[in-house]
Amino acid sequence: MKTKIFLLLIFCFMLSFGQNRKGQFQLEKNSKSHSLYVCFSKTSHPNDLINAVLNKNPSLKEFVQKNELSFVDELGFSDKKLNEMIEASKKYKKSGESIEKLKRIYKVESPIKDNDNMVRLARDFERFPEVEYASILSNEPITPPFTKTFVATPNLETSQNYLLGNPGINVNYAWSRGITGQNVRIRDVEYGFHKPHEMLVTRNAIQYESGVLPNSSLTDPNSSYYSYLDHGTAVMSILGSAKDNIGLSGTAYNATEMKGFLEWTTSSYNRVAAVTRSINASQAGDIILYEMQTGGQNSNYVLAEYNNVVWDLTKAATDSGIIIIAAAGNGNENLDNSFYSAYNARGNSGAIVVGAGSDTSQHSRLSFSTYGSRVDVQGWGQNVLAAGYGSWAKYDNDNNRTYTLFNGTSSATPIVASAAILIQSFNFQQTGQYLSPSEMRNILISTGIPQGGNLTTKIGPLPNIKAAIEYLESNRTTLSSKTMTLSPLKVEIYPNPASNFISIRNSEDKEVNFEIFNMMGQLVSKGTILTDKKIDISNLPKGNYLIHSTDGQRRVVEKFIKQ
């Protein structure tokens, strides 16, 4: 048995690090300019890598000189950061090889700029045994994974149905336990967001990385790229909008930090640099969103890590305890297709890959979502109320008061991230420890609501925050009283339906604050009440209402009917 286990471990290691990585480059459609990266094979001279490989093979040296090539360590990880990541990886019983590999990835500076010659150059590089693989990435912005829908009639939190239980992810249960994202840091890799939007401007926790701003084409309202920042605005608003009864309520509105790491900055467009900076700024337990996609078969969109360099960066990050949640892409691609066999042979990067599912209790795959065994879980890929764009509502014709029904794997990813953030926050408050990437993925899958519809197109289950928290509670070992989380705030609204009065009963027989909203999101009544005392609703029009009950830290939302 020990021999079999040992052989299995060797096999898994070979899948992740020993497979052929060559020939896995592809031009991005509609992009006229690309950059070339090479990953050199392991060498006994890691501190003088370039000279070592060039002196080892005169043919390679001649090739480099003939084509006027040079190499730049663009990833820019410091030795201190890499050593920190290696030490962190050992805590998760990883070898550290994925982090060491980052020292062997270089950007190739070349006078060759056109696409055809860039592909030729990549293929020529891969002829040399000293090169593990070549990788091509676009120098031009890639369309964000978003599909527009146009709906009117504002509703705000009353239409944030993903906050509720099935078919939602049960954010309200976490809120009822006082879990709102505390002690968790989030990084979002994409183009950026409109910080002046009313959902983001008052949230100091939502910022850009220090000293980095979006390209001017993204901030110019007359630019065709202006809507790209709406994409990040939608994502950030789902996660971090303030809970202040204005507009949306962010799922993790008390998260410690939410930072945007930009692909397209004032200096250039560079996806690898954005991913690298996000990892550089992260520690074990932090959560990074990959809100981007790349071209796969026939340039149909798939997950960003299909690119070799992004995969290596991702593997190094997850091995060191950083959780990465990545959009699967909107290409309707089957990742189990033989076209992706080389990608799958790399092994699992450790990222949690997200497909787009319906907003119904069936949780079936939406037609545009990339799918396959590599896709771990799903989020709502439609009808996710978010800030930005303005196709759903634009108040006072103000660009900073716009809302949309967000969809695609773009909306699915922050839905899954919401669950991960709240679960991570709960676990930290219980134990003082963060869940690892593999622990988070396993919990999301094992406690999730199963996928329905055509199961041959796998996108996995929808996270269920309540089930995940209950699983962690039932499986904890020791729990310090100092880290105890609150029990749920349980309330009952009665009678329901009601004509003239309702009462709020809570099992703790304590005073609670209440706010009543109509289905347009308008506050119609508020106050403080003891359990079983009456609230006068006789002056309210007939219809459906939401009542928010809170004792300061904990919050519960219930519906009632006025007859």
C-alpha positions as CSV (number, residue, x, y, z in Angstrom):
1,M,0.0,0.0,0.0
2,K,2.8,2.4,0.9
3,T,4.4,1.7,-2.5
4,K,1.2,2.5,-4.3
5,I,0.7,5.7,-2.4
6,F,4.3,6.7,-3.2
7,L,3.8,6.0,-6.9
8,L,0.6,8.0,-6.9
9,L,2.3,11.0,-5.4
10,I,5.0,10.8,-8.0
11,F,2.4,10.6,-10.7
12,C,0.5,13.7,-9.4
13,F,3.7,15.6,-9.2
14,M,4.5,14.8,-12.7
15,L,1.1,15.9,-13.9
16,S,1.6,19.3,-12.3
17,F,5.2,19.9,-13.1
18,G,6.5,17.3,-15.6
19,Q,4.1,17.4,-18.5
20,N,4.8,18.9,-21.9
21,R,3.9,22.6,-21.7
22,K,5.0,23.5,-25.2
23,G,2.7,24.6,-28.1
24,Q,0.1,26.0,-25.8
25,F,0.1,29.6,-27.1
26,Q,-2.7,31.3,-29.0
27,L,-3.2,34.8,-30.3
28,E,-6.1,36.9,-28.9
29,K,-8.7,37.7,-31.5
30,N,-8.8,41.3,-32.7
31,S,-5.4,42.0,-31.0
32,K,-2.7,43.3,-33.3
33,S,0.1,43.2,-30.6
34,H,1.3,40.5,-28.2
35,S,4.1,40.0,-25.8
36,L,6.2,36.8,-25.5
37,Y,7.2,35.1,-22.2
38,V,9.4,32.1,-21.8
39,C,9.8,29.8,-18.9
40,F,13.3,28.2,-18.8
41,S,13.8,24.7,-17.6
42,K,15.3,24.0,-14.2
43,T,19.0,24.7,-14.0
44,S,21.8,24.2,-11.4
45,H,22.5,28.0,-11.7
46,P,19.3,29.7,-10.6
47,N,21.1,32.9,-9.6
48,D,22.5,33.5,-13.0
49,L,19.9,31.8,-15.1
50,I,20.1,33.7,-18.4
51,N,23.9,33.4,-18.7
52,A,23.7,29.8,-17.6
53,V,21.2,28.7,-20.3
54,L,22.8,30.7,-23.1
55,N,26.3,29.4,-22.3
56,K,25.0,25.9,-22.0
57,N,23.6,25.9,-25.6
58,P,25.6,27.9,-28.2
59,S,22.7,27.5,-30.7
60,L,20.3,29.2,-28.3
61,K,22.8,32.0,-27.7
62,E,23.2,32.5,-31.4
63,F,19.4,32.5,-31.9
64,V,19.0,35.2,-29.2
65,Q,21.8,37.3,-30.7
66,K,20.6,36.9,-34.2
67,N,17.1,38.0,-33.4
68,E,18.3,40.9,-31.1
69,L,16.4,39.5,-28.1
70,S,16.8,40.3,-24.4
71,F,15.1,39.0,-21.2
72,V,13.3,41.0,-18.5
73,D,12.3,39.7,-15.1
74,E,9.0,41.4,-15.4
75,L,7.2,39.4,-12.6
76,G,9.3,41.4,-10.2
77,F,8.9,39.3,-7.1
78,S,11.4,40.1,-4.4
79,D,13.5,37.3,-2.9
80,K,11.8,38.2,0.4
81,K,8.3,37.7,-1.0
82,L,9.2,34.5,-2.8
83,N,10.8,33.1,0.4
84,E,7.6,34.1,2.4
85,M,5.5,32.2,-0.2
86,I,7.7,29.2,-0.1
87,E,7.5,29.0,3.7
88,A,3.7,29.5,3.6
89,S,3.5,26.6,1.0
90,K,5.3,24.2,3.4
91,K,2.5,24.8,5.9
92,Y,0.1,23.4,3.3
93,K,2.4,20.5,2.7
94,K,3.4,21.8,-0.7
95,S,7.0,21.5,-2.1
96,G,7.5,25.2,-3.0
97,E,8.4,24.2,-6.5
98,S,5.6,26.3,-8.0
99,I,7.0,29.4,-6.3
100,E,10.6,28.6,-7.3
101,K,9.4,28.3,-10.9
102,L,8.4,32.0,-10.9
103,K,12.2,32.8,-10.9
104,R,12.5,31.1,-14.3
105,I,9.8,33.1,-16.2
106,Y,11.0,36.1,-18.3
107,K,9.5,38.5,-20.7
108,V,11.2,38.5,-24.1
109,E,12.1,42.0,-25.5
110,S,12.2,41.8,-29.3
111,P,12.1,44.1,-32.3
112,I,9.6,41.7,-33.7
113,K,6.1,43.1,-33.2
114,D,3.6,41.6,-35.7
115,N,1.6,38.6,-34.7
116,D,2.8,36.1,-37.3
117,N,6.4,36.6,-36.5
118,M,5.6,36.6,-32.7
119,V,4.2,33.1,-33.1
120,R,7.2,32.0,-35.2
121,L,9.5,33.3,-32.5
122,A,7.6,31.4,-29.8
123,R,7.8,28.2,-31.8
124,D,11.5,28.7,-32.4
125,F,12.1,29.2,-28.7
126,E,10.4,25.9,-27.9
127,R,12.8,24.0,-30.1
128,F,15.4,24.4,-27.4
129,P,15.5,22.0,-24.4
130,E,16.4,24.8,-22.1
131,V,13.0,26.4,-22.7
132,E,10.1,24.7,-20.8
133,Y,7.5,26.7,-22.7
134,A,6.8,29.9,-24.5
135,S,3.6,31.9,-23.8
136,I,1.9,34.7,-25.7
137,L,-0.3,37.4,-24.1
138,S,-2.2,40.3,-25.7
139,N,-0.9,43.8,-25.3
140,E,-4.4,45.1,-26.0
141,P,-7.4,45.1,-23.7
142,I,-9.6,41.9,-23.8
143,T,-13.3,42.4,-23.7
144,P,-14.6,41.8,-20.1
145,P,-16.7,38.6,-19.7
146,F,-20.1,40.5,-19.6
147,T,-23.3,40.3,-21.5
148,K,-25.7,43.2,-21.3
149,T,-29.4,42.9,-20.5
150,F,-31.8,45.8,-20.4
151,V,-34.4,45.9,-17.7
152,A,-36.2,48.8,-16.0
153,T,-38.1,49.3,-12.7
154,P,-35.8,50.0,-9.7
155,N,-35.9,47.8,-6.6
156,L,-32.4,47.7,-5.0
157,E,-32.1,45.5,-2.0
158,T,-35.5,44.1,-2.4
159,S,-34.3,42.8,-5.8
160,Q,-31.0,41.4,-4.5
161,N,-32.5,38.0,-4.3
162,Y,-29.1,36.3,-4.3
163,L,-28.9,37.5,-0.6
164,L,-31.6,35.1,0.4
165,G,-31.8,31.3,0.7
166,N,-32.2,28.9,-2.2
167,P,-32.1,29.9,-5.1
168,G,-29.7,32.4,-3.5
169,I,-26.6,31.7,-1.5
170,N,-28.0,32.7,2.0
171,V,-26.0,35.8,2.7
172,N,-28.7,36.8,5.2
173,Y,-27.8,33.8,7.4
174,A,-24.3,35.0,7.8
175,W,-25.6,38.5,8.5
176,S,-27.9,37.0,11.2
177,R,-24.7,35.6,12.8
178,G,-22.9,39.0,12.7
179,I,-20.7,37.8,9.9
180,T,-20.2,40.6,7.4
181,G,-16.7,40.0,6.0
182,Q,-14.5,41.0,9.0
183,N,-10.8,40.1,8.9
184,V,-10.8,39.3,5.1
185,R,-8.9,41.1,2.4
186,I,-10.1,40.9,-1.3
187,R,-8.2,41.7,-4.5
188,D,-10.0,42.1,-7.9
189,V,-7.9,41.7,-11.0
190,E,-9.5,43.5,-14.0
191,Y,-9.7,47.0,-15.5
192,G,-10.9,48.9,-12.4
193,F,-14.0,50.6,-11.2
194,H,-15.7,54.0,-11.0
195,K,-14.7,55.0,-7.5
196,P,-17.1,58.1,-7.5
197,H,-20.1,55.8,-7.9
198,E,-22.5,56.3,-4.9
199,M,-22.1,52.6,-4.0
200,L,-18.3,52.9,-3.7
201,V,-17.4,56.5,-2.9
202,T,-18.1,56.3,0.8
203,R,-16.4,52.9,1.3
204,N,-12.8,53.6,2.4
205,A,-12.0,49.9,2.3
206,I,-12.6,50.0,-1.5
207,Q,-9.4,51.4,-3.2
208,Y,-7.0,51.0,-6.1
209,E,-3.6,49.5,-5.4
210,S,-1.3,52.3,-4.2
211,G,0.1,54.5,-7.0
212,V,-1.7,52.8,-9.9
213,L,-4.6,54.3,-11.8
214,P,-6.7,53.2,-14.8
215,N,-5.6,54.2,-18.4
216,S,-7.2,57.4,-19.6
217,S,-9.2,55.5,-22.2
218,L,-11.1,53.9,-19.4
219,T,-11.9,57.1,-17.6
220,D,-13.0,59.2,-20.6
221,P,-16.8,59.1,-20.9
222,N,-16.5,59.5,-24.7
223,S,-14.2,56.5,-25.1
224,S,-15.5,53.1,-26.3
225,Y,-13.7,51.6,-23.4
226,Y,-15.5,53.6,-20.7
227,S,-18.0,50.8,-19.9
228,Y,-15.1,48.5,-19.0
229,L,-14.9,50.3,-15.6
230,D,-18.6,49.7,-15.2
231,H,-17.6,46.0,-15.1
232,G,-15.5,46.4,-12.0
233,T,-18.0,48.8,-10.5
234,A,-20.6,46.0,-10.7
235,V,-18.2,43.5,-9.1
236,M,-17.1,45.8,-6.2
237,S,-20.7,46.9,-5.5
238,I,-21.9,43.3,-5.1
239,L,-19.2,42.7,-2.5
240,G,-18.6,46.0,-0.8
241,S,-21.5,48.4,-1.1
242,A,-22.2,50.1,2.3
243,K,-25.1,48.8,4.3
244,D,-26.8,52.1,4.8
245,N,-30.3,51.7,3.2
246,I,-29.2,53.6,0.1
247,G,-29.0,51.5,-3.0
248,L,-27.4,48.1,-2.7
249,S,-26.2,46.2,0.3
250,G,-22.8,44.6,-0.3
251,T,-22.6,40.9,0.7
252,A,-19.3,41.5,2.7
253,Y,-19.8,45.2,3.6
254,N,-17.4,45.0,6.5
255,A,-14.5,43.3,4.7
256,T,-11.2,44.7,5.9
257,E,-10.0,45.7,2.4
258,M,-11.1,45.5,-1.2
259,K,-8.5,46.6,-3.8
260,G,-8.5,46.7,-7.6
261,F,-5.4,45.5,-9.4
262,L,-5.4,46.9,-12.9
263,E,-4.6,45.2,-16.2
264,W,-4.7,48.5,-18.1
265,T,-2.9,51.2,-16.3
266,T,-1.7,54.7,-17.2
267,S,1.5,53.1,-18.5
268,S,0.4,50.1,-20.4
269,Y,-1.9,47.0,-20.7
270,N,-0.3,44.0,-19.0
271,R,-2.3,41.1,-17.5
272,V,0.7,39.3,-16.1
273,A,1.8,42.4,-14.2
274,A,-1.6,42.9,-12.7
275,V,-1.8,39.3,-11.5
276,T,1.7,39.5,-10.2
277,R,1.0,42.7,-8.2
278,S,-2.1,41.2,-6.7
279,I,-0.2,38.2,-5.5
280,N,2.7,40.4,-4.2
281,A,0.1,42.3,-2.1
282,S,-1.5,39.2,-0.7
283,Q,-0.9,36.7,2.1
284,A,-2.3,33.3,3.0
285,G,-6.1,33.6,3.6
286,D,-6.6,36.6,1.3
287,I,-9.0,36.2,-1.7
288,I,-8.2,37.2,-5.3
289,L,-10.8,37.4,-8.0
290,Y,-9.9,36.8,-11.6
291,E,-12.6,38.8,-13.4
292,M,-11.1,38.2,-16.8
293,Q,-11.1,35.7,-19.6
294,T,-8.9,34.7,-22.5
295,G,-9.3,33.0,-25.9
296,G,-9.4,29.2,-26.1
297,Q,-10.5,27.0,-29.1
298,N,-11.5,29.2,-32.0
299,S,-10.9,32.2,-29.7
300,N,-14.0,31.3,-27.6
301,Y,-13.6,32.6,-24.1
302,V,-12.3,30.4,-21.3
303,L,-10.6,31.0,-17.9
304,A,-7.6,33.3,-17.8
305,E,-5.3,30.5,-16.5
306,Y,-5.5,28.8,-19.8
307,N,-2.4,30.9,-20.5
308,N,0.7,29.2,-19.2
309,V,2.2,32.1,-17.3
310,V,-1.1,33.0,-15.5
311,W,-1.4,29.3,-14.6
312,D,2.1,29.3,-13.0
313,L,1.4,32.4,-11.1
314,T,-1.9,31.0,-9.9
315,K,-0.4,27.7,-8.8
316,A,2.3,29.6,-6.8
317,A,-0.3,31.7,-5.1
318,T,-2.6,28.9,-4.1
319,D,0.3,26.7,-2.9
320,S,1.1,29.6,-0.5
321,G,-2.4,29.8,0.9
322,I,-3.9,32.6,-1.2
323,I,-7.4,31.8,-2.4
324,I,-8.1,32.6,-6.1
325,I,-11.7,32.6,-7.5
326,A,-11.7,32.7,-11.3
327,A,-14.4,33.2,-13.9
328,A,-14.6,30.2,-16.3
329,G,-15.4,32.5,-19.2
330,N,-18.3,33.1,-21.5
331,G,-17.2,30.9,-24.4
332,N,-19.6,27.9,-24.1
333,E,-16.4,25.8,-24.2
334,N,-16.1,22.3,-23.0
335,L,-12.8,22.1,-21.0
336,D,-12.9,18.3,-21.2
337,N,-12.6,18.5,-25.0
338,S,-9.4,17.0,-26.4
339,F,-8.4,20.5,-27.5
340,Y,-7.7,21.3,-23.8
341,S,-5.8,18.1,-23.0
342,A,-2.5,19.9,-22.7
343,Y,-4.1,22.4,-20.4
344,N,-5.6,19.7,-18.3
345,A,-2.3,17.8,-18.2
346,R,-0.8,20.7,-16.2
347,G,-2.9,19.5,-13.2
348,N,-5.1,21.7,-11.0
349,S,-3.8,25.2,-10.3
350,G,-5.7,25.3,-7.0
351,A,-8.0,28.2,-8.2
352,I,-11.7,27.9,-7.6
353,V,-13.2,28.1,-11.1
354,V,-16.7,29.5,-11.4
355,G,-19.3,28.8,-14.1
356,A,-22.6,30.7,-14.7
357,G,-25.8,29.1,-13.6
358,S,-29.5,30.2,-13.6
359,D,-31.0,32.3,-10.9
360,T,-33.7,29.6,-10.3
361,S,-33.8,26.7,-7.9
362,Q,-32.8,24.4,-10.8
363,H,-29.3,25.9,-10.9
364,S,-28.8,24.8,-14.5
365,R,-25.9,25.9,-16.7
366,L,-26.5,29.0,-18.8
367,S,-25.8,28.5,-22.5
368,F,-22.8,30.8,-22.7
369,S,-20.9,29.4,-19.7
370,T,-17.7,27.5,-20.3
371,Y,-18.0,24.1,-18.5
372,G,-16.3,20.8,-17.7
373,S,-14.7,18.9,-14.9
374,R,-12.3,21.7,-14.1
375,V,-15.2,24.1,-13.2
376,D,-15.7,23.7,-9.5
377,V,-18.8,25.8,-8.5
378,Q,-21.4,28.1,-10.0
379,G,-22.8,31.5,-9.2
380,W,-25.8,33.4,-10.6
381,G,-25.0,34.2,-14.2
382,Q,-28.1,36.4,-14.7
383,N,-30.3,39.0,-12.9
384,V,-27.7,40.0,-10.3
385,L,-28.5,43.5,-9.3
386,A,-25.3,45.6,-9.3
387,A,-24.0,49.1,-9.7
388,G,-22.9,50.5,-13.1
389,Y,-23.9,50.6,-16.8
390,G,-27.3,52.2,-16.2
391,S,-29.4,49.7,-18.2
392,W,-31.6,49.0,-15.2
393,A,-31.8,52.4,-13.7
394,K,-30.0,55.8,-13.9
395,Y,-31.2,58.3,-11.2
396,D,-31.2,62.0,-12.1
397,N,-29.3,61.2,-15.3
398,D,-26.2,60.9,-13.0
399,N,-23.4,58.5,-14.1
400,N,-22.6,57.9,-10.5
401,R,-26.1,56.6,-9.7
402,T,-26.4,53.8,-12.3
403,Y,-27.5,50.2,-11.9
404,T,-27.7,47.1,-14.0
405,L,-28.7,43.5,-14.0
406,F,-25.3,42.0,-14.2
407,N,-24.7,38.6,-15.7
408,G,-22.2,36.2,-17.3
409,T,-19.4,34.4,-15.4
410,S,-18.6,38.0,-14.4
411,S,-21.6,38.1,-12.0
412,A,-21.2,34.5,-11.0
413,T,-17.6,35.1,-9.7
414,P,-18.5,37.7,-7.1
415,I,-21.4,35.6,-6.0
416,V,-19.1,32.7,-5.3
417,A,-16.5,35.1,-3.8
418,S,-19.2,36.5,-1.5
419,A,-19.7,33.0,-0.1
420,A,-16.0,32.4,0.3
421,I,-15.4,35.8,2.0
422,L,-18.2,35.2,4.6
423,I,-17.2,31.6,5.2
424,Q,-13.5,32.7,5.6
425,S,-14.6,35.5,8.0
426,F,-16.7,33.1,10.1
427,N,-13.9,30.5,10.3
428,F,-11.4,33.2,11.4
429,Q,-13.6,34.5,14.1
430,Q,-14.1,30.9,15.3
431,T,-10.5,29.7,15.2
432,G,-8.2,32.6,14.5
433,Q,-7.1,30.6,11.4
434,Y,-7.8,31.0,7.7
435,L,-9.1,28.2,5.5
436,S,-6.7,27.1,2.8
437,P,-7.6,27.2,-0.9
438,S,-8.3,23.4,-1.0
439,E,-10.3,23.5,2.2
440,M,-12.4,26.4,0.8
441,R,-13.0,24.7,-2.5
442,N,-14.0,21.4,-0.7
443,I,-16.5,23.2,1.6
444,L,-18.1,25.2,-1.2
445,I,-18.6,22.0,-3.2
446,S,-19.6,19.6,-0.4
447,T,-22.1,21.9,1.2
448,G,-23.4,23.5,-2.0
449,I,-26.8,23.1,-3.7
450,P,-26.4,20.6,-6.5
451,Q,-26.5,21.6,-10.2
452,G,-29.6,20.8,-12.1
453,G,-30.4,20.5,-15.8
454,N,-28.0,18.9,-18.1
455,L,-25.3,17.4,-15.8
456,T,-23.1,16.5,-18.7
457,T,-22.1,20.2,-19.0
458,K,-20.7,20.4,-15.5
459,I,-20.4,23.8,-13.6
460,G,-20.8,22.4,-10.1
461,P,-23.0,23.3,-7.2
462,L,-24.1,26.8,-6.0
463,P,-22.6,27.7,-2.6
464,N,-24.8,27.6,0.4
465,I,-23.4,29.8,3.2
466,K,-25.7,28.5,5.9
467,A,-24.8,24.9,5.2
468,A,-21.0,25.7,5.0
469,I,-21.1,27.5,8.4
470,E,-23.0,24.7,10.0
471,Y,-20.5,22.2,8.6
472,L,-17.6,24.2,10.1
473,E,-19.4,24.4,13.5
474,S,-20.1,20.7,13.6
475,N,-16.5,19.8,12.6
476,R,-14.5,22.2,14.7
477,T,-12.2,20.8,17.4
478,T,-11.6,23.5,20.0
479,L,-13.2,26.9,20.2
480,S,-11.9,29.7,22.4
481,S,-14.6,31.7,24.0
482,K,-12.8,34.8,22.7
483,T,-13.4,33.8,19.2
484,M,-17.0,32.6,19.5
485,T,-19.3,33.9,16.8
486,L,-22.9,35.0,17.7
487,S,-25.8,32.6,17.4
488,P,-28.3,33.5,14.8
489,L,-30.8,36.3,15.5
490,K,-34.1,34.4,15.0
491,V,-37.3,36.4,14.6
492,E,-40.9,35.6,13.8
493,I,-43.3,38.2,12.2
494,Y,-46.9,37.6,13.2
495,P,-49.7,37.6,12.2
496,N,-48.6,37.2,8.5
497,P,-50.6,38.3,6.5
498,A,-51.8,41.2,8.7
499,S,-54.2,44.1,8.4
500,N,-53.5,46.6,11.1
501,F,-50.7,45.4,13.4
502,I,-47.7,43.1,13.3
503,S,-45.4,42.0,16.1
504,I,-41.8,40.8,16.1
505,R,-41.0,37.8,18.4
506,N,-37.4,36.8,19.1
507,S,-36.3,33.9,21.1
508,E,-33.9,36.0,23.2
509,D,-36.7,38.3,24.5
510,K,-34.7,41.4,23.7
511,E,-35.2,44.8,22.1
512,V,-34.6,45.0,18.4
513,N,-34.5,47.9,15.9
514,F,-36.7,47.5,12.8
515,E,-37.1,49.1,9.4
516,I,-39.9,48.4,7.0
517,F,-39.4,48.7,3.2
518,N,-41.9,48.5,0.4
519,M,-41.0,46.5,-2.7
520,M,-39.6,49.6,-4.4
521,G,-36.9,49.8,-1.7
522,Q,-38.5,52.8,0.1
523,L,-38.3,53.1,3.9
524,V,-41.9,53.4,5.1
525,S,-41.4,52.8,8.9
526,K,-38.7,52.4,11.5
527,G,-38.3,52.2,15.3
528,T,-37.3,50.1,18.3
529,I,-39.5,47.4,19.8
530,L,-39.6,44.7,22.5
531,T,-40.6,41.2,21.6
532,D,-44.3,40.6,21.0
533,K,-45.1,44.4,21.0
534,K,-47.3,45.7,18.2
535,I,-46.3,47.8,15.2
536,D,-49.0,49.8,13.6
537,I,-49.2,49.1,9.8
538,S,-52.8,50.2,9.3
539,N,-51.7,53.2,7.1
540,L,-49.6,51.1,4.7
541,P,-51.1,50.2,1.3
542,K,-51.9,46.6,0.6
543,G,-49.0,44.6,-0.7
544,N,-45.7,42.9,0.1
545,Y,-43.1,44.4,2.5
546,L,-39.6,43.6,3.9
547,I,-38.8,44.1,7.5
548,H,-35.2,44.4,8.6
549,S,-34.6,43.5,12.3
550,T,-31.2,44.1,13.9
551,D,-29.7,44.2,17.4
552,G,-26.5,46.1,16.2
553,Q,-24.3,43.3,15.0
554,R,-26.8,40.8,13.8
555,R,-29.4,41.4,11.1
556,V,-32.4,39.4,9.7
557,V,-34.7,40.2,6.7
558,E,-38.2,38.8,6.6
559,K,-41.2,39.3,4.3
560,F,-44.8,40.0,5.3
561,I,-48.0,40.8,3.5
562,K,-50.3,43.7,4.3
563,Q,-53.9,42.8,3.5
